[in-house]
């Protein structure tokens, strides 16, 4: 049931939208972050594409950079009481981290898939 990859589809975009990097149709995850065994649409196996903790590192760096920048900006501009910081940033950190993790993991899987395919094609 293997299909030839369509060159017009980007594995990076497919991963970012949580779709199979090979066909852009099947779902990449079977849970929040649990990688599916394979694509239901084209049969591509995902077991070799597991990213471990890689996506979490990037999410931590991105969310940390944004939240620290915003917190410093708000502090310098408005000098609010401490409770305002305590109320503002934890939800943003939690929401940003949980919201970014699946698409970023998908993006890294798409990049891994694309470069692995390139290595196979070059021999
Ligand atoms: Zn597929």
Backbone and ligand atoms as CSV (ligand in chain L), in Angstrom:
chain,resi,resn,atom,element,x,y,z
A,1,UNK,N,N,0.816,-1.194,0.000
A,1,UNK,CA,C,0.000,0.000,0.000
A,1,UNK,C,C,0.866,1.267,0.000
A,2,UNK,N,N,2.151,1.132,-0.245
A,2,UNK,CA,C,3.040,2.309,-0.292
A,2,UNK,C,C,2.729,3.129,-1.537
A,3,UNK,N,N,2.710,4.459,-1.352
A,3,UNK,CA,C,2.512,5.353,-2.479
A,3,UNK,C,C,3.773,6.165,-2.665
A,4,UNK,N,N,4.061,6.520,-3.881
A,4,UNK,CA,C,5.207,7.392,-4.136
A,4,UNK,C,C,4.896,8.769,-3.572
A,5,UNK,N,N,5.881,9.401,-2.908
A,5,UNK,CA,C,5.625,10.733,-2.368
A,5,UNK,C,C,5.375,11.742,-3.472
A,6,UNK,N,N,4.459,12.658,-3.218
A,6,UNK,CA,C,4.140,13.722,-4.152
A,6,UNK,C,C,5.091,14.887,-3.900
A,7,UNK,N,N,5.870,15.240,-4.904
A,7,UNK,CA,C,6.892,16.269,-4.720
A,7,UNK,C,C,6.292,17.637,-4.422
A,8,UNK,N,N,5.012,17.851,-4.798
A,8,UNK,CA,C,4.406,19.160,-4.565
A,8,UNK,C,C,4.041,19.358,-3.099
A,9,UNK,N,N,3.988,18.269,-2.315
A,9,UNK,CA,C,3.644,18.393,-0.900
A,9,UNK,C,C,4.918,18.535,-0.088
A,10,UNK,N,N,4.907,19.455,0.834
A,10,UNK,CA,C,6.062,19.649,1.699
A,10,UNK,C,C,5.920,18.800,2.951
A,11,UNK,N,N,6.894,17.943,3.247
A,11,UNK,CA,C,6.847,17.181,4.498
A,11,UNK,C,C,6.859,18.098,5.717
A,12,UNK,N,N,7.513,19.253,5.596
A,12,UNK,CA,C,7.556,20.201,6.710
A,12,UNK,C,C,6.170,20.758,6.999
A,13,UNK,N,N,5.462,21.175,5.948
A,13,UNK,CA,C,4.112,21.716,6.118
A,13,UNK,C,C,3.159,20.635,6.610
A,14,UNK,N,N,3.309,19.425,6.067
A,14,UNK,CA,C,2.462,18.312,6.506
A,14,UNK,C,C,2.687,18.042,7.986
A,15,UNK,N,N,3.949,18.031,8.417
A,15,UNK,CA,C,4.246,17.795,9.823
A,15,UNK,C,C,3.701,18.901,10.709
A,16,UNK,N,N,3.839,20.127,10.236
A,16,UNK,CA,C,3.353,21.282,10.991
A,16,UNK,C,C,1.842,21.219,11.187
A,17,UNK,N,N,1.136,20.644,10.232
A,17,UNK,CA,C,-0.318,20.513,10.339
A,17,UNK,C,C,-0.724,19.142,10.868
A,18,UNK,N,N,0.249,18.428,11.470
A,18,UNK,CA,C,0.022,17.142,12.136
A,18,UNK,C,C,-0.461,16.063,11.166
A,19,UNK,N,N,0.036,16.118,9.946
A,19,UNK,CA,C,-0.337,15.121,8.943
A,19,UNK,C,C,0.880,14.304,8.544
A,20,UNK,N,N,0.646,13.190,7.889
A,20,UNK,CA,C,1.709,12.301,7.434
A,20,UNK,C,C,2.678,13.061,6.514
A,21,UNK,N,N,3.996,13.007,6.769
A,21,UNK,CA,C,4.949,13.723,5.922
A,21,UNK,C,C,5.072,13.131,4.514
A,22,UNK,N,N,4.587,11.924,4.313
A,22,UNK,CA,C,4.683,11.291,2.999
A,22,UNK,C,C,3.523,11.681,2.084
A,23,UNK,N,N,2.286,11.631,2.615
A,23,UNK,CA,C,1.121,11.872,1.750
A,23,UNK,C,C,0.298,13.093,2.174
A,24,UNK,N,N,0.558,13.670,3.337
A,24,UNK,CA,C,-0.185,14.831,3.865
A,24,UNK,C,C,-1.648,14.536,4.131
A,25,UNK,N,N,-2.023,13.248,4.218
A,25,UNK,CA,C,-3.437,12.924,4.433
A,25,UNK,C,C,-3.681,12.285,5.789
A,26,UNK,N,N,-2.936,11.234,6.104
A,26,UNK,CA,C,-3.164,10.514,7.362
A,26,UNK,C,C,-2.715,11.315,8.566
A,27,UNK,N,N,-3.251,10.957,9.728
A,27,UNK,CA,C,-2.877,11.643,10.968
A,27,UNK,C,C,-1.505,11.173,11.428
A,28,UNK,N,N,-0.702,12.108,11.944
A,28,UNK,CA,C,0.642,11.812,12.417
A,28,UNK,C,C,0.620,11.257,13.835
A,29,UNK,N,N,-0.297,11.749,14.668
A,29,UNK,CA,C,-0.352,11.346,16.078
A,29,UNK,C,C,-1.638,10.575,16.350
A,30,UNK,N,N,-1.533,9.636,17.313
A,30,UNK,CA,C,-2.747,8.941,17.735
A,30,UNK,C,C,-3.242,9.468,19.069
A,31,UNK,N,N,-2.511,10.360,19.682
A,31,UNK,CA,C,-2.934,11.035,20.903
A,31,UNK,C,C,-2.441,12.461,20.830
A,32,UNK,N,N,-2.216,13.073,21.996
A,32,UNK,CA,C,-1.716,14.454,22.010
A,32,UNK,C,C,-0.323,14.536,21.388
A,33,UNK,N,N,0.585,13.660,21.814
A,33,UNK,CA,C,1.945,13.663,21.271
A,33,UNK,C,C,2.425,12.276,20.877
A,34,UNK,N,N,1.577,11.269,21.047
A,34,UNK,CA,C,1.968,9.888,20.754
A,34,UNK,C,C,1.917,9.670,19.248
A,35,UNK,N,N,3.090,9.313,18.698
A,35,UNK,CA,C,3.190,9.087,17.265
A,35,UNK,C,C,2.390,7.850,16.867
A,36,UNK,N,N,1.629,7.944,15.795
A,36,UNK,CA,C,0.901,6.782,15.291
A,36,UNK,C,C,1.919,5.766,14.778
A,37,UNK,N,N,1.513,4.515,14.708
A,37,UNK,CA,C,2.425,3.482,14.210
A,37,UNK,C,C,2.745,3.702,12.735
A,38,UNK,N,N,1.770,4.180,12.000
A,38,UNK,CA,C,1.965,4.428,10.581
A,38,UNK,C,C,0.790,5.224,10.044
A,39,UNK,N,N,0.900,5.601,8.798
A,39,UNK,CA,C,-0.142,6.412,8.165
A,39,UNK,C,C,-1.298,5.513,7.722
A,40,UNK,N,N,-2.523,5.894,8.101
A,40,UNK,CA,C,-3.695,5.129,7.704
A,40,UNK,C,C,-3.998,5.319,6.217
A,41,UNK,N,N,-3.502,6.400,5.626
A,41,UNK,CA,C,-3.816,6.697,4.222
A,41,UNK,C,C,-2.820,6.044,3.258
A,42,UNK,N,N,-1.506,6.098,3.561
A,42,UNK,CA,C,-0.524,5.588,2.599
A,42,UNK,C,C,0.323,4.440,3.140
A,43,UNK,N,N,0.225,4.144,4.428
A,43,UNK,CA,C,0.954,3.011,4.982
A,43,UNK,C,C,2.390,3.303,5.384
A,44,UNK,N,N,2.844,4.551,5.261
A,44,UNK,CA,C,4.198,4.926,5.670
A,44,UNK,C,C,4.370,4.680,7.170
A,45,UNK,N,N,5.462,4.029,7.554
A,45,UNK,CA,C,5.717,3.774,8.967
A,45,UNK,C,C,6.363,4.969,9.638
A,46,UNK,N,N,5.969,5.264,10.872
A,46,UNK,CA,C,6.500,6.432,11.587
A,46,UNK,C,C,7.485,6.073,12.682
A,47,UNK,N,N,7.724,4.776,12.913
A,47,UNK,CA,C,8.512,4.385,14.088
A,47,UNK,C,C,9.934,4.952,14.049
A,48,UNK,N,N,10.519,5.109,12.865
A,48,UNK,CA,C,11.890,5.617,12.772
A,48,UNK,C,C,11.954,7.138,12.880
A,49,UNK,N,N,10.795,7.801,12.990
A,49,UNK,CA,C,10.759,9.260,12.994
A,49,UNK,C,C,10.576,9.860,14.386
A,50,UNK,N,N,10.569,9.019,15.419
A,50,UNK,CA,C,10.373,9.514,16.792
A,50,UNK,C,C,11.466,10.522,17.133
A,51,UNK,N,N,11.086,11.653,17.744
A,51,UNK,CA,C,12.009,12.761,17.993
A,51,UNK,C,C,12.491,12.872,19.426
A,52,UNK,N,N,11.993,12.034,20.326
A,52,UNK,CA,C,12.423,12.101,21.722
A,52,UNK,C,C,12.112,13.459,22.341
A,53,UNK,N,N,13.096,14.049,23.014
A,53,UNK,CA,C,12.893,15.322,23.711
A,53,UNK,C,C,13.241,16.530,22.841
A,54,UNK,N,N,13.611,16.328,21.611
A,54,UNK,CA,C,14.022,17.437,20.744
A,54,UNK,C,C,13.007,18.556,20.655
A,55,UNK,N,N,11.724,18.262,20.361
A,55,UNK,CA,C,10.732,19.331,20.241
A,55,UNK,C,C,10.573,20.115,21.540
A,56,UNK,N,N,10.663,19.443,22.688
A,56,UNK,CA,C,10.493,20.131,23.984
A,56,UNK,C,C,11.587,21.173,24.185
A,57,UNK,N,N,12.787,20.886,23.725
A,57,UNK,CA,C,13.885,21.854,23.851
A,57,UNK,C,C,13.564,23.120,23.068
A,58,UNK,N,N,13.111,22.964,21.849
A,58,UNK,CA,C,12.789,24.131,21.026
A,58,UNK,C,C,11.604,24.904,21.601
A,59,UNK,N,N,10.587,24.189,22.085
A,59,UNK,CA,C,9.422,24.856,22.677
A,59,UNK,C,C,9.851,25.653,23.900
A,60,UNK,N,N,10.706,25.060,24.743
A,60,UNK,CA,C,11.191,25.764,25.935
A,60,UNK,C,C,11.928,27.042,25.546
A,61,UNK,N,N,12.789,26.944,24.545
A,61,UNK,CA,C,13.553,28.119,24.122
A,61,UNK,C,C,12.649,29.200,23.519
A,62,UNK,N,N,11.713,28.801,22.677
A,62,UNK,CA,C,10.831,29.767,22.012
A,62,UNK,C,C,9.903,30.438,23.023
A,63,UNK,N,N,9.209,29.623,23.825
A,63,UNK,CA,C,8.260,30.182,24.797
A,63,UNK,C,C,9.011,31.009,25.845
A,64,UNK,N,N,10.159,30.529,26.287
A,64,UNK,CA,C,10.951,31.280,27.260
A,64,UNK,C,C,11.374,32.629,26.707
A,65,UNK,N,N,11.829,32.643,25.477
A,65,UNK,CA,C,12.254,33.901,24.845
A,65,UNK,C,C,11.091,34.888,24.758
A,66,UNK,N,N,9.944,34.413,24.309
A,66,UNK,CA,C,8.781,35.293,24.141
A,66,UNK,C,C,8.273,35.797,25.490
A,67,UNK,N,N,8.125,34.890,26.461
A,67,UNK,CA,C,7.544,35.284,27.748
A,67,UNK,C,C,8.491,36.204,28.522
A,68,UNK,N,N,9.771,35.903,28.515
A,68,UNK,CA,C,10.721,36.786,29.214
A,68,UNK,C,C,10.743,38.164,28.559
A,69,UNK,N,N,10.710,38.189,27.236
A,69,UNK,CA,C,10.667,39.470,26.529
A,69,UNK,C,C,9.422,40.271,26.874
A,70,UNK,N,N,8.267,39.587,26.880
A,70,UNK,CA,C,7.013,40.271,27.223
A,70,UNK,C,C,7.014,40.725,28.681
A,71,UNK,N,N,7.493,39.869,29.575
A,71,UNK,CA,C,7.504,40.221,30.999
A,71,UNK,C,C,8.398,41.437,31.242
A,72,UNK,N,N,9.562,41.458,30.608
A,72,UNK,CA,C,10.455,42.614,30.767
A,72,UNK,C,C,9.827,43.880,30.190
A,73,UNK,N,N,9.192,43.741,29.025
A,73,UNK,CA,C,8.544,44.893,28.397
A,73,UNK,C,C,7.435,45.445,29.286
A,74,UNK,N,N,6.577,44.553,29.808
A,74,UNK,CA,C,5.472,44.987,30.680
A,74,UNK,C,C,6.023,45.625,31.953
A,75,UNK,N,N,7.065,45.020,32.520
A,75,UNK,CA,C,7.642,45.569,33.755
A,75,UNK,C,C,8.202,46.970,33.518
A,76,UNK,N,N,8.949,47.124,32.436
A,76,UNK,CA,C,9.577,48.423,32.163
A,76,UNK,C,C,8.515,49.468,31.796
A,77,UNK,N,N,7.514,49.071,31.016
A,77,UNK,CA,C,6.529,50.032,30.533
A,77,UNK,C,C,5.506,50.415,31.601
A,78,UNK,N,N,5.041,49.426,32.398
A,78,UNK,CA,C,3.921,49.698,33.308
A,78,UNK,C,C,4.257,49.548,34.786
A,79,UNK,N,N,5.344,48.872,35.104
A,79,UNK,CA,C,5.732,48.590,36.491
A,79,UNK,C,C,4.522,48.118,37.315
A,80,UNK,N,N,3.860,47.042,36.882
A,80,UNK,CA,C,2.666,46.579,37.598
A,80,UNK,C,C,3.061,45.878,38.902
A,81,UNK,N,N,2.100,45.709,39.833
A,81,UNK,CA,C,2.395,44.927,41.037
A,81,UNK,C,C,2.716,43.482,40.659
A,82,UNK,N,N,3.385,42.797,41.578
A,82,UNK,CA,C,3.879,41.450,41.297
A,82,UNK,C,C,2.757,40.467,40.935
A,83,UNK,N,N,1.567,40.653,41.533
A,83,UNK,CA,C,0.478,39.711,41.260
A,83,UNK,C,C,0.061,39.747,39.784
A,84,UNK,N,N,0.270,40.879,39.122
A,84,UNK,CA,C,-0.076,40.956,37.690
A,84,UNK,C,C,0.836,40.026,36.897
A,85,UNK,N,N,2.125,40.028,37.231
A,85,UNK,CA,C,3.042,39.095,36.568
A,85,UNK,C,C,2.646,37.653,36.874
A,86,UNK,N,N,2.311,37.390,38.137
A,86,UNK,CA,C,1.936,36.033,38.553
A,86,UNK,C,C,0.663,35.569,37.852
A,87,UNK,N,N,-0.211,36.516,37.509
A,87,UNK,CA,C,-1.452,36.147,36.831
A,87,UNK,C,C,-1.270,36.040,35.324
A,88,UNK,N,N,-0.355,36.841,34.769
A,88,UNK,CA,C,-0.214,36.887,33.311
A,88,UNK,C,C,0.595,35.725,32.737
A,89,UNK,N,N,1.757,35.474,33.294
A,89,UNK,CA,C,2.724,34.633,32.584
A,89,UNK,C,C,2.528,33.128,32.715
A,90,UNK,N,N,2.120,32.581,33.871
A,90,UNK,CA,C,1.928,31.120,33.914
A,90,UNK,C,C,0.931,30.583,32.886
A,91,UNK,N,N,-0.238,31.237,32.707
A,91,UNK,CA,C,-1.135,30.716,31.662
A,91,UNK,C,C,-0.520,30.808,30.262
A,92,UNK,N,N,0.240,31.872,30.020
A,92,UNK,CA,C,0.869,32.023,28.701
A,92,UNK,C,C,1.948,30.955,28.491
A,93,UNK,N,N,2.710,30.685,29.549
A,93,UNK,CA,C,3.750,29.649,29.459
A,93,UNK,C,C,3.101,28.290,29.207
A,94,UNK,N,N,2.074,27.983,30.010
A,94,UNK,CA,C,1.413,26.673,29.889
A,94,UNK,C,C,0.719,26.534,28.531
A,95,UNK,N,N,-0.067,27.537,28.172
A,95,UNK,CA,C,-0.786,27.482,26.899
A,95,UNK,C,C,0.156,27.475,25.710
A,96,UNK,N,N,1.191,28.318,25.761
A,96,UNK,CA,C,2.150,28.369,24.666
A,96,UNK,C,C,2.900,27.061,24.502
A,97,UNK,N,N,3.309,26.480,25.621
A,97,UNK,CA,C,4.067,25.230,25.551
A,97,UNK,C,C,3.200,24.091,25.031
A,98,UNK,N,N,2.008,23.956,25.607
A,98,UNK,CA,C,1.135,22.860,25.186
A,98,UNK,C,C,0.634,23.068,23.766
A,99,UNK,N,N,0.438,24.313,23.376
A,99,UNK,CA,C,-0.043,24.595,22.030
A,99,UNK,C,C,1.027,24.414,20.965
A,100,UNK,N,N,2.276,24.722,21.312
A,100,UNK,CA,C,3.355,24.643,20.320
A,100,UNK,C,C,3.938,23.247,20.163
A,101,UNK,N,N,3.811,22.436,21.210
A,101,UNK,CA,C,4.504,21.145,21.191
A,101,UNK,C,C,4.093,20.231,20.028
A,102,UNK,N,N,2.792,19.972,19.804
A,102,UNK,CA,C,2.443,19.090,18.680
A,102,UNK,C,C,2.891,19.603,17.305
A,103,UNK,N,N,2.621,20.871,16.942
A,103,UNK,CA,C,3.070,21.300,15.610
A,103,UNK,C,C,4.589,21.325,15.464
A,104,UNK,N,N,5.305,21.648,16.555
A,104,UNK,CA,C,6.762,21.674,16.455
A,104,UNK,C,C,7.324,20.259,16.344
A,105,UNK,N,N,6.718,19.322,17.069
A,105,UNK,CA,C,7.129,17.928,16.928
A,105,UNK,C,C,6.848,17.447,15.507
A,106,UNK,N,N,5.678,17.828,14.970
A,106,UNK,CA,C,5.349,17.477,13.595
A,106,UNK,C,C,6.327,18.076,12.603
A,107,UNK,N,N,6.729,19.327,12.853
A,107,UNK,CA,C,7.691,19.999,11.969
A,107,UNK,C,C,9.038,19.267,11.979
A,108,UNK,N,N,9.512,18.882,13.157
A,108,UNK,CA,C,10.787,18.164,13.235
A,108,UNK,C,C,10.682,16.793,12.581
A,109,UNK,N,N,9.543,16.142,12.737
A,109,UNK,CA,C,9.334,14.850,12.081
A,109,UNK,C,C,9.336,15.033,10.566
A,110,UNK,N,N,8.681,16.094,10.090
A,110,UNK,CA,C,8.686,16.387,8.656
A,110,UNK,C,C,10.091,16.644,8.134
A,111,UNK,N,N,10.889,17.395,8.906
A,111,UNK,CA,C,12.274,17.675,8.499
A,111,UNK,C,C,13.100,16.397,8.496
A,112,UNK,N,N,12.924,15.583,9.509
A,112,UNK,CA,C,13.622,14.293,9.583
A,112,UNK,C,C,13.241,13.420,8.382
A,113,UNK,N,N,11.945,13.378,8.099
A,113,UNK,CA,C,11.454,12.578,6.987
A,113,UNK,C,C,12.059,13.051,5.665
A,114,UNK,N,N,12.064,14.362,5.457
A,114,UNK,CA,C,12.586,14.917,4.200
A,114,UNK,C,C,14.070,14.605,4.020
A,115,UNK,N,N,14.840,14.789,5.075
A,115,UNK,CA,C,16.280,14.545,4.950
A,115,UNK,C,C,16.599,13.062,4.881
A,116,UNK,N,N,15.815,12.245,5.571
A,116,UNK,CA,C,16.009,10.797,5.471
A,116,UNK,C,C,15.720,10.335,4.046
A,117,UNK,N,N,14.660,10.878,3.454
A,117,UNK,CA,C,14.331,10.522,2.067
A,117,UNK,C,C,15.478,10.940,1.126
A,118,UNK,N,N,16.041,12.110,1.370
A,118,UNK,CA,C,17.151,12.580,0.544
A,118,UNK,C,C,18.338,11.655,0.634
A,119,UNK,N,N,18.628,11.158,1.837
A,119,UNK,CA,C,19.755,10.247,2.018
A,119,UNK,C,C,19.505,8.932,1.277
A,120,UNK,N,N,18.282,8.446,1.333
A,120,UNK,CA,C,17.935,7.196,0.659
A,120,UNK,C,C,18.069,7.354,-0.850
A,121,UNK,N,N,17.594,8.499,-1.380
A,121,UNK,CA,C,17.637,8.707,-2.820
A,121,UNK,C,C,19.062,8.892,-3.342
A,122,UNK,N,N,19.939,9.512,-2.522
A,122,UNK,CA,C,21.327,9.697,-2.958
A,122,UNK,C,C,22.131,8.410,-2.816
A,123,UNK,N,N,21.637,7.495,-2.036
A,123,UNK,CA,C,22.336,6.212,-1.841
A,123,UNK,C,C,23.232,6.334,-0.698
L,1,ZN,ZN,ZN,0.631,8.987,4.555
